[in-house]
Amino acid sequence: MEAIGKILKGLIKLIIRLAIIYIIFLALAWALLGVSPMEGWTVTKSRISSSVNLITGATSDISDTAGDMARVGGRHLQDATDRFHGKDPYEDFNKSLNNPAAQ
């Protein structure tokens, strides 16, 4: 339990430090660039939101790909089994090329 308490205290300190640094950054941007704090806050929220969307979109694509890997692996195993038993994997393709009605 003590370790969790230390971690939480460290996290709270980190959040407070980041908030102070961000407030200083907003003040400097307002003083030097003329960007109002509300505008800076809006831009920050939109950039964080787009970053989160990018990350979650990438993980979604990865999970979809991982889900398809089982199907692809099964197909490769079936093709290998067919080759082992003497079936030509390109037999159907060759038949479609030799069939003039299919063209």
RADAVEN-V903778 format. One line per field, one symbol per residue. phi: phi as a letter, one per 30 degrees, with the letter a starting at -180 (. if undefined). Layout:
BEGIN
phi: ???
END
This chain:
BEGIN
phi: .ddddddddddddddddddddddddddddddcciddeddddddddddddddddddddddddddddddddddddddddddddddddjdddcddddddddddddd
END
